[in-house]
């Protein structure tokens, strides 16, 4: 289990916002724009970093074809291509 620096405190604003201490953000690799998922676990507030990358978008465009998509699909379905 990882231990963190003692006295890493943050105050909750009137809007419910909290600033995560810089040392902790650095240790956990939390960057601006990252998404955190919050839940309660045994009376503790737990935040987990969520992958912001859509898995479909991550692989979009990695296949290079020497023909159109319509021609590739027709071939996979066993249709004759013009």
C-alpha positions in Angstrom: 0.0 0.0 0.0 1.3 3.4 -1.0 1.6 6.0 1.8 1.5 9.7 1.1 2.9 12.7 2.8 1.3 13.6 6.1 -0.8 16.7 6.4 -1.9 16.8 2.8 -5.1 18.6 3.5 -7.5 20.5 1.2 -10.6 22.6 2.0 -14.0 22.0 0.4 -15.3 25.2 -1.2 -19.0 26.3 -1.0 -19.5 24.7 -4.4 -18.1 21.4 -3.1 -14.8 21.8 -5.0 -11.5 20.5 -3.6 -8.0 21.1 -5.0 -5.9 17.9 -5.0 -2.5 18.8 -3.6 0.2 19.1 -6.3 2.5 16.4 -4.8 -0.4 13.9 -4.8 -1.5 14.8 -8.3 2.1 14.2 -9.5 2.5 10.9 -7.6 -0.8 9.6 -9.1 -0.3 11.0 -12.6 -3.5 13.2 -12.4 -3.4 15.9 -15.1 -5.8 18.7 -16.1 -8.8 17.3 -18.0 -8.5 13.8 -16.4 -11.8 12.4 -15.2 -12.1 11.0 -11.6 -14.9 8.7 -10.4 -15.9 9.2 -6.8 -17.5 6.7 -4.4 -17.8 6.0 -0.7 -15.9 3.1 0.7 -16.1 2.2 4.3 -16.7 5.8 5.3 -14.0 7.2 3.1 -14.2 9.2 0.0 -12.3 7.4 -2.8 -11.5 8.9 -6.2 -10.3 6.7 -9.1 -8.9 7.9 -12.3 -11.2 7.0 -15.2 -9.9 6.3 -18.7 -11.2 9.2 -20.7 -10.3 7.5 -24.0 -13.2 5.8 -25.8 -12.0 2.3 -26.7 -13.6 2.6 -30.2 -12.1 6.0 -30.8 -8.7 4.7 -29.7 -8.6 2.1 -32.6 -10.4 4.2 -35.2 -8.5 4.5 -38.4 -5.7 2.0 -37.6 -6.7 -0.3 -40.5 -5.4 0.8 -43.9 -7.3 -0.5 -46.9 -6.3 -0.6 -50.5 -9.9 -0.3 -51.5 -13.1 1.5 -50.4 -14.9 0.4 -47.2 -17.9 -0.6 -49.3 -15.7 -2.9 -51.5 -14.1 -4.5 -48.4 -17.5 -5.2 -46.8 -18.9 -6.6 -50.1 -15.9 -8.9 -50.3 -16.3 -10.1 -46.7 -20.0 -10.8 -47.3 -19.1 -12.7 -50.5 -20.7 -10.3 -52.9 -19.1 -9.6 -56.2 -17.5 -6.1 -56.5 -17.8 -4.1 -59.7 
